[in-house]
Each structure stands twice: as structure tokens, then as C-alpha cells.
Amino acid sequence: MPSPMIHLLVAYEINPKAPDLFWVGNFAPDYINDRQKKDEIHFRNAENRLEALRQLREKIDNNNPFEAGWLLHLFVDTCWDEIMIPAFQNKYKNSSAFEDWFIKYRGETALASYYIYHHMDWAPQIWTQILNADLSTIKSELPITQYDVELYRDRVYRRHSESDKNSVSQEYTEEQVLDFSRETACKYIKWKNLPDN
């Protein structure tokens, strides 16, 4: 899965003028640390992940910006897991450090996230929206509470605002992340507008 700012980067490609709760919804599904529950939320255990996403797409309220952001998050993770993670694994699978690939991987995605936070000119405005979002208006059947959202939002902001401004990922360059974000945004727009089969 990509980091919070990569999620926001894709969201920005789709709608730079989105409402506050859309931005919040774009990183909210990662609020839980329990790996099994997180995999369930992200449909990683589903027989057909895209079909599970399609069913969620039909179930959620597309006029609800939080739910729309949640759906986009899950779609982005699906694309990332299919493209970026295998490439990372293949690069390190013959390395003696391969056993710890996930730790290295998470470190690199964090560095990419911090870079975006400190270097994209739109990030401060989006974070102002996120921090001022009225979370009490979140009315959703999704598996998260307002309290969970508040805790996770504050944790994500603190991690990014306290990060080193010179953070740079050796694995996920600005160009790679921007390319992934643009391509994924295009895929999402096409997928979102597909007629039901």
C-alpha cells in the first residue's frame, strides 16, 4: 500500500478542489494497525478484489465525499499492490536483506510521503482543509468511527509535519510517484464510470 501523501496525490489529480472530507477519506482506511482487519477492509483476502471494489462502489453514497475518498483509497491500493510492490520485491528478492523487504519498503514509502508533504505546493492548503474538516458530519456505514478518524488524522499529520524536509526516497522518486498517480487517476476515472455488467 502507498503512503498517505501518495493517496492524496492521486486524489489531487482527480479533484484538486475536493471538499474536506474527501481528503480525509483518502487516507482513513489505513487507520487500523491489525494486519488481518486491514486486509479485510482493503479486500486483500477477496477472491476477486476488483469485483469486491465494484460492489462497494455500488453500495456507497457517491455524493458523500468521505465515502468517495474511501473508495478511491482502496482502488489506489489495488493498483499499487499490483504494480509497485512486485517491482520492489523483485529488486530485493535475491538480496540477503530480502527477509526484511517489508521494513525497507515501508521506510521508502514513508520517505516518499514526507517528500510530497514538504515539496508539493498544494499540500499546505489540503492539510488546512483536513485539519479543519468537521468530522462530526461523517455519517457512514464504513467500518470506522469519528474517534478513529480523529486519532489517525492527527497521527498522520504529526508524523508528516515533524518529518525531515530533506526526506528523499531512493526507491520512489518524484517522477515515479507522479507517473503512478497520473496513471492511477486515469484508471480510476474510467473504472468509476464503467456501466454495470
Backbone as ProteinMPNN parsed JSONL, in Angstrom:
{"seq_chain_A": "MPSPMIHLLVAYEINPKAPDLFWVGNFAPDYINDRQKKDEIHFRNAENRLEALRQLREKIDNNNPFEAGWLLHLFVDTCWDEIMIPAFQNKYKNSSAFEDWFIKYRGETALASYYIYHHMDWAPQIWTQILNADLSTIKSELPITQYDVELYRDRVYRRHSESDKNSVSQEYTEEQVLDFSRETACKYIKWKNLPDN", "coords_chain_A": {"N_chain_A": [[0.834, -1.19, 0.0], [0.449, 2.282, -0.678], [1.757, 5.362, 0.772], [0.207, 7.935, 2.946], [0.434, 10.533, 1.655], [0.841, 9.876, -0.989], [-1.586, 8.778, -1.613], [-3.115, 11.118, -1.33], [-2.023, 12.583, -3.382], [-2.902, 11.214, -5.706], [-5.62, 11.665, -5.339], [-5.658, 14.439, -5.598], [-5.012, 14.688, -8.275], [-7.394, 13.813, -9.351], [-9.437, 15.484, -8.298], [-8.732, 18.539, -7.573], [-10.088, 20.483, -6.189], [-11.601, 19.376, -4.208], [-13.955, 18.621, -1.526], [-13.413, 18.927, 2.073], [-13.786, 16.436, 3.503], [-13.378, 14.518, 1.576], [-10.618, 14.426, 1.202], [-9.871, 13.501, 3.718], [-11.103, 10.97, 3.73], [-9.481, 9.73, 1.906], [-7.202, 8.782, 3.17], [-8.11, 7.508, 5.389], [-8.814, 4.638, 5.474], [-6.529, 3.309, 6.356], [-6.355, 3.445, 9.063], [-6.322, 1.438, 10.987], [-4.272, -0.827, 12.812], [-4.155, -3.544, 13.031], [-3.232, -6.191, 11.135], [-4.733, -8.258, 9.888], [-7.391, -7.306, 9.982], [-7.049, -4.988, 8.569], [-6.383, -5.99, 6.049], [-8.825, -7.175, 5.407], [-10.513, -4.907, 5.263], [-9.363, -3.716, 3.051], [-9.892, -5.501, 1.062], [-8.024, -7.445, 0.44], [-8.133, -10.093, 0.926], [-10.136, -10.966, -0.625], [-11.697, -13.0, -3.122], [-11.879, -11.959, -5.671], [-10.589, -9.027, -6.045], [-11.114, -6.614, -7.449], [-13.788, -7.001, -8.127], [-14.95, -7.008, -5.594], [-14.445, -4.375, -4.932], [-16.001, -3.145, -6.895], [-18.546, -3.869, -6.029], [-18.618, -2.483, -3.615], [-18.505, 0.079, -4.648], [-21.03, 0.288, -5.759], [-22.56, 0.244, -3.509], [-21.911, 2.348, -1.754], [-22.532, 5.84, -0.924], [-22.153, 7.938, -3.418], [-22.271, 10.659, -3.38], [-21.359, 11.356, -0.988], [-18.6, 12.747, 0.318], [-16.625, 11.649, 2.019], [-17.02, 8.855, 1.836], [-16.592, 8.561, -0.895], [-13.888, 9.247, -1.032], [-12.838, 7.175, 0.501], [-13.387, 4.934, -1.134], [-11.781, 5.573, -3.365], [-9.254, 5.432, -2.155], [-9.049, 2.646, -1.664], [-9.068, 1.671, -4.267], [-6.706, 2.803, -5.27], [-4.825, 1.51, -3.651], [-5.148, -1.094, -4.604], [-4.159, -0.882, -7.227], [-1.518, -0.062, -6.671], [-0.571, -2.261, -5.198], [-0.527, -4.162, -7.183], [1.307, -3.216, -9.032], [3.536, -1.666, -7.96], [4.517, -2.927, -5.592], [5.272, -5.642, -6.353], [7.407, -4.983, -8.091], [9.211, -3.825, -6.324], [9.719, -6.007, -4.604], [10.855, -7.837, -6.439], [13.229, -6.573, -7.001], [14.645, -6.9, -4.668], [14.605, -9.584, -4.01], [16.72, -11.402, -4.359], [18.499, -10.565, -2.59], [20.404, -10.532, 0.45], [19.092, -9.231, 2.375], [16.451, -9.642, 1.922], [14.534, -10.841, 3.547], [13.77, -8.83, 5.216], [12.401, -7.122, 3.572], [9.906, -5.838, 3.715], [10.061, -4.023, 5.811], [12.025, -2.287, 4.838], [10.666, -1.434, 2.567], [8.376, -0.107, 3.68], [9.714, 1.965, 4.928], [10.758, 3.349, 2.716], [8.386, 4.156, 1.378], [7.392, 5.861, 3.298], [9.356, 7.88, 3.282], [8.939, 8.865, 0.683], [6.393, 9.886, 1.027], [6.831, 11.926, 2.916], [8.439, 13.593, 1.404], [6.635, 14.477, -0.605], [4.804, 15.822, 1.026], [6.349, 17.994, 1.925], [7.153, 19.246, -0.457], [5.226, 19.648, -2.462], [3.267, 22.173, -3.824], [0.556, 22.373, -3.293], [0.05, 20.993, -0.978], [0.032, 22.285, 1.687], [-2.453, 23.705, 1.686], [-4.328, 21.648, 1.323], [-3.893, 20.178, 3.643], [-4.676, 22.061, 5.518], [-7.406, 22.06, 5.009], [-7.953, 19.383, 5.727], [-7.285, 19.34, 8.473], [-9.14, 21.12, 9.455], [-11.523, 19.958, 8.902], [-14.879, 19.061, 9.524], [-15.428, 16.504, 11.361], [-17.567, 15.451, 12.636], [-19.635, 15.314, 10.942], [-19.407, 13.023, 9.514], [-21.174, 10.511, 8.338], [-21.642, 7.28, 7.987], [-21.671, 3.915, 6.763], [-19.344, 2.634, 6.771], [-16.514, 0.8, 8.123], [-15.507, 2.421, 10.479], [-15.031, 4.82, 13.072], [-15.872, 8.174, 14.164], [-14.087, 8.937, 16.141], [-11.913, 7.211, 15.652], [-11.106, 8.244, 13.175], [-10.319, 10.846, 13.889], [-8.124, 10.347, 15.636], [-6.364, 9.011, 13.892], [-6.011, 10.869, 11.795], [-4.72, 12.972, 13.198], [-2.391, 11.665, 13.977], [-1.193, 11.031, 11.504], [-0.778, 13.609, 10.481], [0.972, 14.69, 12.416], [3.221, 12.999, 12.139], [4.03, 13.665, 9.528], [4.36, 16.492, 9.587], [6.423, 16.734, 11.387], [8.485, 15.544, 10.123], [11.636, 15.188, 8.344], [12.52, 17.797, 6.232], [14.134, 17.361, 4.106], [13.743, 14.805, 3.276], [14.06, 12.055, 1.121], [13.159, 9.497, -1.016], [14.945, 6.689, -2.124], [13.927, 4.723, -3.647], [11.365, 5.412, -4.553], [11.013, 7.795, -6.537], [10.299, 11.29, -7.189], [9.397, 11.571, -9.838], [8.586, 8.913, -10.471], [6.499, 8.534, -8.629], [4.738, 10.579, -9.331], [4.114, 9.78, -11.95], [2.846, 7.289, -11.426], [0.655, 8.255, -9.964], [-0.752, 9.879, -11.803], [-1.387, 8.012, -13.827], [-2.917, 6.176, -12.355], [-5.023, 7.776, -11.505], [-6.278, 8.263, -13.966], [-7.045, 5.624, -14.628], [-8.833, 5.156, -12.549], [-10.897, 7.006, -12.992], [-11.938, 6.025, -15.402], [-12.72, 3.449, -14.532], [-14.57, 4.069, -12.54], [-16.65, 5.129, -13.974], [-17.59, 3.077, -15.477], [-20.181, 1.107, -16.957], [-22.514, -1.018, -15.192], [-22.165, -4.579, -15.249]], "CA_chain_A": [[0.0, 0.0, 0.0], [1.234, 3.522, -0.675], [1.669, 6.188, 1.973], [-0.902, 8.904, 2.9], [0.568, 11.626, 0.694], [0.656, 9.336, -2.341], [-3.046, 8.729, -1.76], [-3.613, 12.482, -1.555], [-1.55, 12.994, -4.703], [-3.861, 10.682, -6.68], [-6.885, 12.392, -5.122], [-5.474, 15.779, -6.164], [-5.104, 14.526, -9.734], [-8.794, 13.6, -9.706], [-10.249, 16.657, -7.977], [-7.953, 19.44, -6.712], [-10.978, 21.365, -5.422], [-12.497, 18.479, -3.471], [-14.305, 19.041, -0.16], [-12.532, 18.489, 3.154], [-13.915, 15.03, 3.898], [-12.827, 13.679, 0.511], [-9.202, 14.26, 1.515], [-9.796, 12.647, 4.909], [-11.459, 9.623, 3.304], [-8.421, 9.164, 1.08], [-6.207, 8.034, 3.94], [-8.765, 6.902, 6.549], [-8.841, 3.168, 5.579], [-5.311, 2.77, 6.965], [-6.369, 3.813, 10.48], [-6.213, 0.279, 11.872], [-2.955, -1.466, 12.757], [-4.325, -5.001, 12.963], [-2.999, -6.546, 9.725], [-5.831, -9.07, 9.357], [-8.551, -6.428, 9.765], [-6.693, -4.062, 7.487], [-6.509, -6.745, 4.798], [-10.259, -7.322, 5.142], [-11.013, -3.592, 4.831], [-8.795, -3.432, 1.73], [-10.286, -6.605, 0.171], [-6.869, -8.241, 0.022], [-8.487, -11.505, 1.068], [-11.264, -11.263, -1.52], [-11.39, -13.865, -4.265], [-11.693, -11.034, -6.789], [-10.506, -7.72, -5.38], [-11.812, -5.587, -8.231], [-15.225, -7.239, -8.006], [-15.319, -6.525, -4.258], [-14.455, -2.909, -5.044], [-17.172, -2.766, -7.69], [-19.717, -4.0, -5.162], [-18.587, -1.348, -2.694], [-18.83, 1.263, -5.458], [-22.484, 0.324, -5.932], [-23.199, 0.33, -2.198], [-21.656, 3.611, -1.056], [-23.168, 7.063, -1.402], [-21.128, 8.66, -4.178], [-22.35, 12.084, -3.062], [-20.736, 11.516, 0.32], [-17.178, 12.878, -0.026], [-15.803, 10.729, 2.806], [-17.147, 7.529, 1.233], [-15.931, 8.613, -2.206], [-12.452, 9.204, -0.753], [-12.545, 5.81, 0.973], [-13.375, 4.073, -2.316], [-10.58, 5.891, -4.142], [-8.117, 4.868, -1.421], [-8.98, 1.196, -1.884], [-8.701, 1.461, -5.665], [-5.286, 3.146, -5.396], [-4.069, 0.417, -3.048], [-5.2, -2.24, -5.512], [-3.212, -0.604, -8.315], [-0.163, -0.044, -6.102], [-0.201, -3.628, -4.831], [-0.301, -4.936, -8.412], [2.395, -2.659, -9.839], [4.719, -1.163, -7.259], [5.071, -3.867, -4.621], [6.053, -6.704, -7.02], [8.663, -4.421, -8.612], [10.104, -3.671, -5.173], [10.105, -7.358, -4.179], [11.758, -8.416, -7.438], [14.532, -5.916, -6.891], [15.361, -7.316, -3.462], [14.405, -10.994, -3.661], [17.996, -12.125, -4.344], [19.362, -9.881, -1.624], [20.431, -11.149, 1.785], [18.167, -8.457, 3.218], [15.086, -9.811, 1.424], [13.628, -11.17, 4.638], [13.306, -7.574, 5.802], [11.992, -6.233, 2.484], [8.734, -5.037, 4.062], [10.515, -2.905, 6.647], [12.663, -1.335, 3.92], [9.601, -0.916, 1.716], [7.602, 0.876, 4.441], [10.581, 3.131, 5.124], [10.842, 4.099, 1.458], [7.108, 4.834, 1.102], [7.305, 6.979, 4.247], [10.211, 8.96, 2.766], [8.244, 9.453, -0.47], [5.27, 10.656, 1.567], [7.36, 13.151, 3.525], [8.886, 14.45, 0.3], [5.441, 15.104, -1.195], [4.268, 16.756, 2.02], [7.181, 19.204, 2.027], [7.55, 19.832, -1.733], [4.126, 19.937, -3.384], [2.735, 23.472, -3.415], [-0.839, 22.266, -2.87], [-0.062, 20.238, 0.274], [-0.41, 23.045, 2.861], [-3.886, 24.015, 1.604], [-5.079, 20.412, 1.533], [-3.8, 19.843, 5.061], [-5.546, 23.001, 6.243], [-8.752, 21.511, 4.871], [-8.043, 18.143, 6.501], [-7.253, 19.639, 9.904], [-10.347, 21.878, 9.811], [-12.719, 19.217, 8.489], [-15.844, 18.749, 10.578], [-15.549, 15.053, 11.344], [-18.854, 15.051, 13.221], [-20.605, 15.153, 9.852], [-19.198, 11.731, 8.853], [-22.257, 9.538, 8.553], [-21.247, 6.248, 7.043], [-21.728, 2.511, 7.174], [-17.993, 2.099, 6.667], [-16.051, 0.289, 9.424], [-14.642, 3.375, 11.169], [-15.769, 5.789, 13.876], [-15.326, 9.531, 14.146], [-12.936, 8.927, 17.047], [-10.814, 6.586, 14.913], [-10.659, 9.188, 12.148], [-9.601, 11.937, 14.564], [-6.825, 9.853, 16.106], [-5.479, 8.699, 12.769], [-5.682, 12.139, 11.122], [-3.73, 13.694, 13.993], [-1.141, 10.909, 13.934], [-0.612, 11.206, 10.166], [-0.298, 14.991, 10.373], [2.141, 14.858, 13.278], [4.342, 12.299, 11.507], [4.493, 14.406, 8.352], [4.81, 17.842, 9.928], [7.677, 16.632, 12.138], [9.482, 14.824, 9.318], [12.757, 15.935, 7.779], [12.152, 18.438, 4.962], [15.034, 16.862, 3.063], [13.475, 13.385, 3.048], [14.004, 11.622, -0.272], [13.19, 8.045, -1.184], [15.799, 6.195, -3.198], [13.137, 3.757, -4.418], [10.177, 6.038, -5.131], [11.371, 9.166, -6.879], [9.18, 12.189, -7.502], [8.901, 11.235, -11.171], [7.862, 7.64, -10.399], [5.265, 8.711, -7.864], [3.84, 11.403, -10.149], [3.636, 8.922, -13.046], [1.879, 6.353, -10.861], [-0.543, 8.994, -9.565], [-1.5, 10.283, -13.008], [-1.924, 6.809, -14.478], [-3.949, 5.597, -11.494], [-6.183, 8.672, -11.561], [-6.966, 7.977, -15.234], [-7.683, 4.304, -14.496], [-9.955, 5.263, -11.62], [-11.992, 7.727, -13.656], [-12.543, 5.079, -16.339], [-13.359, 2.379, -13.772], [-15.713, 4.629, -11.806], [-17.722, 5.441, -14.907], [-17.976, 1.893, -16.243], [-21.539, 0.624, -16.68], [-22.577, -2.324, -14.517], [-22.319, -5.74, -16.123]], "C_chain_A": [[0.874, 1.247, 0.0], [1.002, 4.316, 0.605], [0.57, 7.253, 1.832], [-0.766, 9.976, 1.824], [0.495, 11.135, -0.746], [-0.833, 9.194, -2.619], [-3.601, 10.12, -2.058], [-3.174, 13.016, -2.917], [-2.482, 12.484, -5.796], [-5.18, 11.432, -6.568], [-6.812, 13.791, -5.727], [-5.548, 15.742, -7.68], [-6.569, 14.426, -10.172], [-9.642, 14.837, -9.445], [-9.493, 17.584, -7.037], [-8.811, 20.369, -5.858], [-11.982, 20.569, -4.585], [-12.819, 19.033, -2.078], [-13.424, 18.357, 0.885], [-12.579, 16.977, 3.395], [-13.456, 14.061, 2.809], [-11.357, 13.395, 0.795], [-9.04, 13.315, 2.705], [-10.07, 11.194, 4.532], [-10.361, 8.941, 2.524], [-7.286, 8.532, 1.868], [-6.827, 7.292, 5.126], [-8.733, 5.367, 6.593], [-7.599, 2.543, 6.215], [-5.251, 3.006, 8.473], [-6.059, 2.646, 11.409], [-4.866, -0.408, 11.704], [-3.04, -2.977, 12.64], [-4.279, -5.428, 11.5], [-4.158, -7.331, 9.124], [-7.062, -8.209, 9.051], [-8.287, -5.447, 8.623], [-6.82, -4.749, 6.129], [-7.977, -6.939, 4.422], [-10.85, -6.018, 4.615], [-10.578, -3.298, 3.398], [-9.104, -4.52, 0.697], [-9.102, -7.421, -0.325], [-7.173, -9.735, 0.097], [-9.619, -11.91, 0.132], [-10.802, -12.148, -2.673], [-11.095, -13.018, -5.503], [-11.758, -9.624, -6.213], [-11.255, -6.633, -6.132], [-13.329, -5.762, -8.173], [-15.722, -6.766, -6.639], [-15.382, -4.996, -4.246], [-15.67, -2.428, -5.826], [-18.44, -2.84, -6.842], [-19.778, -2.866, -4.145], [-18.98, -0.066, -3.425], [-20.341, 1.416, -5.616], [-23.204, 0.577, -4.613], [-23.049, 1.706, -1.542], [-22.453, 4.756, -1.669], [-22.093, 7.889, -2.111], [-21.18, 10.168, -3.977], [-21.762, 12.389, -1.689], [-19.222, 11.58, 0.096], [-16.269, 11.944, 0.767], [-15.837, 9.336, 2.195], [-16.48, 7.473, -0.139], [-14.415, 8.556, -2.041], [-12.009, 7.826, -0.304], [-12.433, 4.851, -0.212], [-12.129, 4.317, -3.155], [-9.337, 5.306, -3.466], [-7.953, 3.382, -1.74], [-8.592, 0.867, -3.323], [-7.2, 1.721, -5.863], [-4.423, 2.031, -4.805], [-4.037, -0.81, -3.956], [-4.2, -2.068, -6.644], [-1.768, -0.67, -7.814], [0.312, -1.46, -5.807], [0.102, -4.486, -6.061], [0.947, -4.497, -9.169], [3.668, -2.422, -9.034], [5.332, -2.168, -6.285], [5.832, -5.008, -5.311], [7.388, -6.189, -7.567], [9.681, -4.27, -7.487], [10.61, -5.037, -4.716], [11.114, -7.981, -5.148], [13.164, -7.833, -7.341], [15.347, -6.483, -5.733], [15.3, -8.81, -3.177], [15.699, -11.813, -3.642], [18.997, -11.513, -3.369], [19.316, -10.607, -0.282], [19.472, -10.439, 2.731], [16.716, -8.667, 2.819], [14.094, -10.138, 2.528], [13.029, -9.914, 5.246], [12.804, -6.595, 4.748], [10.846, -5.32, 2.907], [9.115, -3.829, 4.914], [11.16, -1.839, 5.764], [11.615, -0.649, 3.05], [8.801, 0.169, 2.445], [8.424, 2.137, 4.688], [10.658, 3.993, 3.874], [9.532, 4.81, 1.122], [6.915, 6.005, 2.061], [8.145, 8.158, 3.751], [9.564, 9.65, 1.568], [7.096, 10.34, -0.007], [5.753, 11.984, 2.157], [7.836, 14.131, 2.449], [7.7, 15.196, -0.308], [4.884, 16.162, -0.25], [5.035, 18.073, 2.007], [7.411, 19.903, 0.697], [6.437, 20.089, -2.732], [3.422, 21.212, -2.925], [1.289, 23.428, -2.933], [-0.991, 21.634, -1.492], [-0.506, 21.082, 1.475], [-1.914, 23.352, 2.848], [-4.732, 22.771, 1.867], [-5.041, 20.029, 3.011], [-4.576, 20.821, 5.932], [-6.981, 22.512, 6.191], [-8.934, 20.273, 5.749], [-8.145, 18.445, 7.993], [-8.497, 20.394, 10.366], [-11.636, 21.158, 9.443], [-13.597, 18.905, 9.696], [-16.128, 17.25, 10.533], [-16.87, 14.573, 11.938], [-19.907, 14.836, 12.142], [-20.427, 13.827, 9.116], [-20.32, 10.791, 9.269], [-22.031, 8.446, 7.525], [-21.436, 4.867, 7.643], [-20.347, 1.867, 7.114], [-17.459, 1.744, 8.054], [-15.065, 1.214, 10.138], [-15.528, 4.35, 11.945], [-15.131, 7.165, 13.749], [-14.064, 9.605, 15.013], [-11.71, 8.325, 16.359], [-10.234, 7.543, 13.881], [-9.834, 10.302, 12.777], [-8.204, 11.502, 14.99], [-5.863, 9.64, 14.949], [-5.073, 9.965, 12.022], [-4.572, 12.86, 11.874], [-2.369, 12.998, 13.963], [-0.435, 11.1, 12.589], [-0.034, 12.618, 10.028], [0.974, 15.183, 11.196], [3.377, 14.214, 12.647], [4.911, 13.109, 10.339], [5.042, 15.78, 8.713], [6.136, 17.835, 10.689], [8.783, 15.938, 11.341], [10.543, 15.776, 8.761], [12.35, 16.498, 6.408], [13.008, 17.937, 3.8], [14.841, 15.372, 2.793], [13.367, 13.094, 1.556], [14.068, 10.099, -0.295], [14.107, 7.685, -2.334], [15.023, 5.275, -4.136], [11.963, 4.392, -5.152], [10.454, 7.515, -5.37], [10.122, 9.988, -7.157], [8.56, 11.829, -8.851], [8.07, 9.939, -11.157], [6.505, 7.807, -9.718], [4.26, 9.546, -8.652], [3.275, 10.585, -11.312], [2.575, 7.951, -12.549], [0.565, 7.076, -10.553], [-1.393, 9.39, -10.766], [-2.156, 9.077, -13.675], [-3.079, 6.212, -13.672], [-5.193, 6.468, -11.487], [-6.973, 8.429, -12.843], [-7.699, 6.642, -15.179], [-8.941, 4.399, -13.636], [-11.154, 5.941, -12.281], [-12.7, 6.805, -14.648], [-13.332, 4.001, -15.589], [-14.629, 2.875, -13.082], [-16.913, 4.837, -12.714], [-18.143, 4.255, -15.778], [-19.428, 1.51, -15.95], [-21.483, -0.728, -15.981], [-22.767, -3.426, -15.538], [-23.381, -6.655, -15.577]], "O_chain_A": [[1.936, 1.256, 0.622], [0.145, 3.968, 1.417], [0.052, 7.46, 0.734], [-1.744, 10.298, 1.149], [0.125, 11.899, -1.637], [-1.29, 9.458, -3.731], [-4.452, 10.282, -2.932], [-3.883, 13.814, -3.531], [-2.822, 13.229, -6.715], [-5.786, 11.792, -7.577], [-7.787, 14.273, -6.303], [-6.084, 16.659, -8.302], [-6.933, 14.904, -11.247], [-10.475, 15.204, -10.274], [-9.598, 17.437, -5.819], [-8.315, 20.974, -4.908], [-13.079, 21.046, -4.297], [-12.05, 19.817, -1.521], [-12.779, 17.345, 0.611], [-11.541, 16.322, 3.479], [-13.173, 12.899, 3.1], [-10.899, 12.261, 0.647], [-8.176, 12.438, 2.698], [-9.353, 10.292, 4.964], [-10.301, 7.712, 2.476], [-6.475, 7.808, 1.29], [-6.137, 6.525, 5.798], [-8.631, 4.822, 7.691], [-7.62, 1.366, 6.576], [-4.21, 2.79, 9.093], [-5.573, 2.862, 12.519], [-4.374, -0.556, 10.585], [-2.09, -3.62, 12.193], [-5.162, -5.08, 10.716], [-4.529, -7.1, 7.973], [-7.693, -8.359, 8.005], [-9.172, -5.127, 7.83], [-7.31, -4.151, 5.171], [-8.329, -6.875, 3.245], [-11.597, -6.02, 3.637], [-11.328, -2.704, 2.624], [-8.616, -4.452, -0.431], [-9.169, -8.023, -1.396], [-6.543, -10.54, -0.588], [-10.015, -13.075, 0.104], [-9.664, -12.053, -3.134], [-10.185, -13.317, -6.276], [-12.835, -9.1, -5.931], [-11.954, -5.822, -5.525], [-14.069, -4.778, -8.169], [-16.803, -6.184, -6.542], [-16.265, -4.405, -3.625], [-16.294, -1.429, -5.468], [-19.305, -1.968, -6.932], [-20.854, -2.348, -3.847], [-19.701, 0.77, -2.881], [-20.866, 2.529, -5.609], [-24.332, 1.069, -4.603], [-23.957, 2.171, -0.853], [-22.975, 4.652, -2.779], [-21.225, 8.472, -1.461], [-20.249, 10.879, -4.355], [-21.681, 13.548, -1.284], [-18.616, 10.575, -0.276], [-15.248, 11.491, 0.248], [-14.793, 8.7, 2.051], [-15.877, 6.463, -0.502], [-13.731, 7.892, -2.82], [-10.934, 7.358, -0.681], [-11.499, 4.053, -0.286], [-11.491, 3.367, -3.608], [-8.469, 4.748, -4.137], [-6.853, 2.922, -2.047], [-7.871, -0.1, -3.57], [-6.514, 0.955, -6.539], [-3.408, 1.653, -5.39], [-3.011, -1.483, -4.06], [-3.474, -3.003, -6.983], [-0.905, -1.264, -8.46], [1.446, -1.823, -6.12], [0.894, -5.426, -5.987], [1.574, -5.298, -9.862], [4.74, -2.915, -9.384], [6.555, -2.243, -6.172], [6.947, -5.319, -4.894], [8.392, -6.898, -7.506], [10.866, -4.551, -7.668], [11.804, -5.203, -4.469], [12.105, -8.577, -4.725], [14.156, -8.524, -7.572], [16.575, -6.544, -5.796], [15.886, -9.267, -2.196], [15.756, -12.835, -2.959], [20.169, -11.888, -3.329], [18.308, -11.22, 0.069], [19.089, -10.986, 3.765], [15.834, -7.962, 3.309], [12.929, -9.748, 2.447], [11.9, -9.937, 5.737], [12.777, -5.386, 4.981], [10.806, -4.156, 2.509], [8.554, -2.745, 4.752], [10.887, -0.648, 5.911], [11.67, 0.561, 2.827], [8.573, 1.245, 1.891], [7.892, 3.247, 4.659], [10.626, 5.221, 3.956], [9.552, 5.94, 0.636], [6.341, 7.027, 1.685], [7.696, 9.304, 3.795], [9.629, 10.873, 1.445], [6.854, 11.407, -0.571], [5.152, 13.032, 1.922], [7.655, 15.342, 2.574], [7.76, 16.41, -0.502], [4.534, 17.263, -0.675], [4.434, 19.145, 2.071], [7.83, 21.061, 0.698], [6.688, 20.702, -3.77], [3.025, 21.318, -1.764], [0.84, 24.341, -2.239], [-2.062, 21.729, -0.892], [-1.363, 20.626, 2.232], [-2.572, 23.269, 3.885], [-5.745, 22.845, 2.562], [-6.053, 19.602, 3.566], [-5.083, 20.436, 6.985], [-7.693, 22.54, 7.195], [-9.949, 20.133, 6.431], [-8.984, 17.879, 8.694], [-8.869, 20.317, 11.537], [-12.725, 21.692, 9.651], [-13.101, 18.529, 10.758], [-16.968, 16.79, 9.758], [-17.248, 13.414, 11.759], [-20.954, 14.242, 12.401], [-21.191, 13.521, 8.201], [-20.389, 10.342, 10.413], [-22.211, 8.665, 6.327], [-21.371, 4.677, 8.858], [-20.208, 0.674, 7.383], [-17.896, 2.318, 9.052], [-13.918, 0.835, 10.374], [-16.641, 4.663, 11.52], [-13.999, 7.301, 13.286], [-13.091, 10.264, 14.646], [-10.606, 8.858, 16.467], [-9.016, 7.642, 13.731], [-8.776, 10.664, 12.263], [-7.222, 12.2, 14.738], [-4.699, 10.034, 15.011], [-3.908, 10.116, 11.654], [-3.596, 13.308, 11.271], [-1.326, 13.652, 13.929], [0.778, 11.306, 12.545], [1.071, 12.793, 9.515], [1.941, 15.775, 10.718], [4.451, 14.815, 12.624], [6.127, 13.221, 10.187], [6.083, 16.186, 8.196], [6.885, 18.811, 10.645], [9.894, 15.767, 11.842], [10.36, 16.992, 8.719], [11.891, 15.758, 5.538], [12.628, 18.083, 2.638], [15.684, 14.744, 2.15], [12.671, 13.797, 0.822], [14.935, 9.494, 0.336], [14.054, 8.303, -3.398], [15.418, 5.075, -5.284], [11.606, 3.959, -6.248], [10.169, 8.367, -4.528], [9.031, 9.447, -7.338], [7.337, 11.789, -8.985], [6.994, 9.875, -11.752], [5.495, 7.281, -10.183], [3.064, 9.254, -8.641], [2.088, 10.687, -11.623], [1.524, 7.804, -13.172], [-0.513, 6.561, -10.851], [-2.616, 9.249, -10.742], [-3.33, 9.118, -14.04], [-4.091, 5.795, -14.236], [-6.309, 5.949, -11.464], [-8.203, 8.391, -12.813], [-8.84, 6.537, -15.629], [-9.973, 3.806, -13.949], [-12.29, 5.49, -12.135], [-13.929, 6.805, -14.724], [-14.462, 3.678, -15.955], [-15.64, 2.174, -13.05], [-18.058, 4.733, -12.275], [-18.946, 4.405, -16.698], [-19.858, 1.584, -14.799], [-20.53, -1.488, -16.152], [-23.435, -3.244, -16.556], [-23.665, -7.695, -16.17]]}, "name": "protein", "num_of_chains": 1, "seq": "MPSPMIHLLVAYEINPKAPDLFWVGNFAPDYINDRQKKDEIHFRNAENRLEALRQLREKIDNNNPFEAGWLLHLFVDTCWDEIMIPAFQNKYKNSSAFEDWFIKYRGETALASYYIYHHMDWAPQIWTQILNADLSTIKSELPITQYDVELYRDRVYRRHSESDKNSVSQEYTEEQVLDFSRETACKYIKWKNLPDN"}
